[in-house]
Amino acid sequence: MKIFDSVATKLDIREFSDKEVPKDIKLRVLEAARLSSSGINSQHWRFILVQSKEGLKKLAEDSTTGKWVANSNFAVMVLTNPKYNFHLIDAGRVAQNMQLVAWEEGVASCVFTGIKEELLRKDFNIPNDLYPAIVVGFGYPKRKIKGRKNRKPIDELVFIEKYGNKFDRDKL
């Protein structure tokens, strides 16, 4: 699958089948995280792979918006160093890379940021100098994925040179 096709077709999925994601795909997802760009090449992020049913259940309990992660096949917590003012941007870059690599392999995913931070830190031994920025749950979709993304047209979102200047494909 070409990169643009992955971007154009990837959907956020929160319902997963019981089918196990093979080790080699998990490793590719983790490599995509490791190979992500980071501000000033700080590589400040760290990752916690959660793949046991007990760990996924605990992750769901420690969430305010990601209860669905309990039924995923595995999840990756992206921890960032908040001393860098770009740490959340870097977390997003990591998440997107992991999701696109997984999607290419037919593995769906979704993200959440709503956490009960104190509980999450305790349950997963997260050091105080790192921030649990984002969690991505992965697994094979429970149902066949159909349909297209519901997105606004490009001319409603893009302006030329200044906000308000109408987008015109002929001016590209």
Helices and strands as residue ranges (DSSP letters): H 3-9, H 23-34, G 39-41, E 46-50, H 53-61, G 67-71, E 74-80, H 87-104, E 108-112, H 117-124, E 131-139, H 154-157, G 169-171
